[in-house]
Amino acid sequence: MAGYFQKTHPKLLEEMTWPEVAEKLQKTKTVLMSIGSTEAHGLHLPLASDTWQGVEIVKRVAAQLEKKGIVIVPGPIVPFGVTPALMDFPGTLNFKPETILAILKEICASLYKHGFRNFYMTIAHGGNFAITQVAAQDIMRELEGARVVFMNWLGVMSDQYPEVLRSKKTEGHSGEGETSRMLVTSPELVEMSQAKAFYPEPASKLPATRYYKRSYLGGGLERPIVHLKEITPTATLGDPLLATKETGEKLYTIICDYICSILEHDLK
């Protein structure tokens, strides 16, 4: 079954009954949220690709920590994000930053009332980078005694791309890496027969170092994109035809090990 509700262990918050949540609160005060998107992902991936990758990550992290005796609740999952650059592609849903901020604050305020105190947030869509940082700061200030931590795995993962991916070019949105992860998460929704490689012309001749990467990839430069369709007509940046499930598994291991390391440090 594709999508959120895959009946896999451990359950997302959304998959639990309220008595199950009450039982979890006897063991943990920690939730791991993921903020995704609904947006164009090439000719071959579903609109909810970011969201479903977020589901995969939080469930894997919860299962990995459980083996070490650390209990957390995976979820909730936010399926919407800040994605104005992809509004030229049908089906994309763009939310204003202030809307996402309000959603995150309301989610945490609700869970706080029920007894949760540790709110770990991660993003599965780069456009949510800045507003999730702001949300973490606001929530920490507004909810007395709360711990709020924002973890961005996108930069950690992209640093490993040269060692893991087959492509020797720059891979991005809907390219080899993301398609590989979706071959793990929802292979039945990956239309590889429709996949096409697309590499845009370099936007500049700046050195290919961290200092010139986009901020959500761990860099120090940000040039907001207004119309991604002017850069890529297919909403693909890279070569999805190089994707494999094995590569996807390696990438999920990198991502989840990073997140687990932080939670283990904080919760042990």
C-alpha positions in Angstrom: 0.0 0.0 0.0 1.5 3.3 -1.0 1.4 6.5 1.0 1.2 7.2 4.7 -0.7 4.3 6.0 1.4 1.2 5.2 0.6 -0.8 8.4 4.3 -1.1 9.1 5.9 -0.9 12.5 6.2 1.4 14.2 3.0 3.3 13.7 2.9 6.9 12.9 1.0 9.1 15.4 -1.7 9.4 12.8 -2.1 5.6 12.6 -2.6 5.2 16.3 -5.8 5.2 18.3 -6.0 7.7 21.2 -5.5 4.9 23.8 -2.4 3.9 21.9 -1.1 7.5 22.2 -2.0 7.6 25.9 0.0 4.4 26.3 3.0 5.8 24.5 3.0 8.9 26.7 3.7 6.5 29.6 7.0 5.7 27.9 8.0 8.8 26.0 7.4 12.5 25.7 9.2 12.7 22.3 7.8 13.1 18.8 9.7 13.1 15.5 7.9 15.3 13.0 8.6 15.6 9.3 7.5 18.4 7.1 7.1 17.5 3.4 5.3 18.8 0.4 2.9 18.1 -2.4 4.7 19.2 -5.6 5.8 18.2 -9.1 8.6 15.6 -9.1 9.6 15.1 -12.7 7.6 13.0 -15.1 8.0 9.8 -13.1 7.5 10.5 -9.3 4.3 11.2 -7.4 3.5 14.7 -6.0 3.8 13.4 -2.5 7.4 12.1 -2.9 8.9 14.4 -0.2 6.1 13.6 2.2 6.4 9.8 1.8 10.2 10.0 2.1 9.6 11.8 5.4 7.3 8.9 6.5 10.0 6.4 5.6 12.6 8.3 7.6 10.7 8.8 10.9 9.5 5.2 10.9 13.0 3.9 10.3 14.5 6.2 13.0 11.8 5.1 15.5 12.5 1.4 14.8 16.3 1.9 15.0 16.0 3.7 18.3 13.6 1.1 19.7 16.3 -1.5 19.3 18.5 0.5 21.6 15.7 1.0 24.2 14.8 4.5 23.2 11.1 5.1 22.6 9.8 7.9 20.4 6.6 8.6 18.5 7.1 8.9 14.7 5.0 11.7 13.3 2.9 13.7 12.8 3.7 14.2 9.1 2.9 17.5 7.5 2.2 16.9 3.8 2.4 20.5 2.7 5.2 23.0 2.3 6.6 26.2 0.9 7.0 25.5 -2.8 6.3 28.6 -5.0 8.9 27.7 -7.6 7.0 24.7 -8.8 3.5 26.3 -9.1 3.9 26.2 -12.9 3.4 22.4 -12.7 -0.2 21.2 -12.2 -1.0 19.6 -8.9 1.6 21.5 -6.9 0.3 22.9 -3.6 2.1 26.0 -2.3 1.7 27.2 1.3 2.9 30.6 2.5 5.7 30.4 5.1 3.4 32.0 7.7 0.8 29.3 7.1 3.4 26.5 7.6 4.6 28.3 10.7 1.1 28.4 12.1 0.5 24.8 11.4 3.7 23.7 13.1 3.0 25.8 16.2 -0.6 24.5 16.4 0.6 20.9 16.1 3.1 21.3 18.9 0.7 23.2 21.1 -1.8 20.4 20.8 0.7 17.7 21.5 2.1 19.7 24.4 -1.3 19.8 26.0 -1.5 16.0 25.8 1.9 15.7 27.6 4.6 15.7 24.9 7.6 17.8 25.7 10.3 17.0 23.2 9.6 18.1 19.6 12.1 17.0 17.0 11.5 18.4 13.5 13.1 17.3 10.2 12.3 18.4 6.7 11.8 16.3 3.6 11.6 19.4 1.3 14.3 22.1 1.0 11.7 24.9 0.7 10.7 24.3 4.4 14.3 24.9 5.7 14.0 28.5 6.8 10.4 28.5 8.2 11.1 25.3 10.2 14.0 27.0 11.9 11.8 30.0 12.8 9.1 27.6 14.0 11.6 25.8 16.3 12.6 29.1 17.8 9.0 30.3 18.4 7.8 27.0 19.8 10.7 26.8 22.2 9.9 30.2 23.5 6.1 29.7 23.7 5.9 26.3 25.3 7.4 26.3 28.8 9.8 23.4 29.4 9.7 22.2 25.8 12.7 21.0 23.9 12.6 21.8 20.2 15.3 20.5 17.9 15.5 21.0 14.1 17.5 18.5 12.1 18.3 19.1 8.4 19.5 15.8 6.8 19.5 17.2 3.3 23.1 18.6 3.6 24.4 15.5 5.3 23.1 13.3 2.6 24.2 15.5 -0.3 27.7 15.5 1.1 27.7 11.7 0.5 26.3 11.8 -3.0 29.7 11.6 -4.7 30.5 8.4 -2.9 27.1 6.8 -3.2 25.6 7.9 -6.5 26.6 6.6 -10.0 26.2 10.0 -11.5 29.3 12.1 -11.8 27.2 15.3 -12.4 25.2 17.4 -9.9 22.0 15.5 -8.9 19.0 17.3 -7.5 15.2 17.4 -7.5 13.8 14.1 -8.8 17.2 13.0 -9.9 19.2 9.8 -9.1 19.2 10.2 -5.4 15.5 11.1 -4.8 14.3 8.5 -7.3 16.4 5.8 -5.6 14.8 6.6 -2.3 11.4 6.4 -3.8 12.2 3.0 -5.3 12.5 1.9 -1.7 9.5 3.8 -0.3 6.8 3.5 -3.0 8.2 1.6 -6.0 4.7 1.0 -7.3 4.3 4.7 -7.8 7.6 5.3 -9.7 7.0 5.4 -13.4 10.5 4.6 -14.6 9.2 4.3 -18.2 8.5 8.0 -18.1 11.7 9.1 -16.4 14.0 11.4 -18.4 17.4 12.9 -17.5 17.7 16.7 -17.5 20.8 18.7 -16.6 20.3 22.5 -16.8 23.1 24.8 -17.9 25.2 25.9 -14.9 23.7 29.1 -13.4 27.2 30.5 -12.6 30.9 29.7 -12.6 31.2 29.9 -8.9 33.5 27.2 -7.3 31.7 24.0 -6.4 32.4 24.3 -2.6 30.2 24.4 0.4 30.3 28.2 0.6 28.4 28.4 -2.7 25.8 25.6 -2.0 22.3 26.5 -1.2 21.7 27.0 2.5 19.4 24.0 3.0 22.3 21.9 1.6 24.7 23.2 4.2 26.0 26.1 2.2 26.1 29.9 2.6 24.3 31.1 -0.6 20.6 31.5 -1.3 19.1 32.6 -4.6 15.4 32.1 -4.5 13.9 30.5 -7.6 10.7 31.9 -8.8 9.9 29.7 -11.8 11.7 26.3 -11.8 10.0 25.5 -15.1 12.3 28.1 -16.7 15.3 26.0 -15.6 13.8 22.5 -16.1 10.7 21.8 -18.3 10.2 18.4 -16.6 10.8 19.3 -12.9 13.8 17.0 -12.9 17.4 18.0 -12.1 19.6 15.0 -12.8 19.3 11.5 -14.1 16.6 9.3 -12.5 17.5 6.5 -14.9 20.6 5.8 -12.8 18.5 5.2 -9.7 18.5 1.8 -7.9 16.8 0.5 -4.8 20.3 -0.4 -3.4 21.3 3.3 -3.7 18.1 4.3 -2.0 18.8 2.0 1.0 22.3 3.4 1.3 20.9 7.0 1.4 18.3 6.1 4.0 21.0 4.6 6.2 23.0 7.8 6.0 20.0 9.9 6.8 18.7 7.8 9.7 22.1 7.3 11.3 22.5 11.1 11.4 19.1 11.7 13.0 19.5 8.7 15.4 22.8 10.1 16.6 21.2 13.3 17.7 18.3 11.7 19.4 20.5 9.1 21.2 22.7 11.9 22.5 19.7 13.9 23.8 17.5 11.1 25.2 19.9 8.6 26.8 
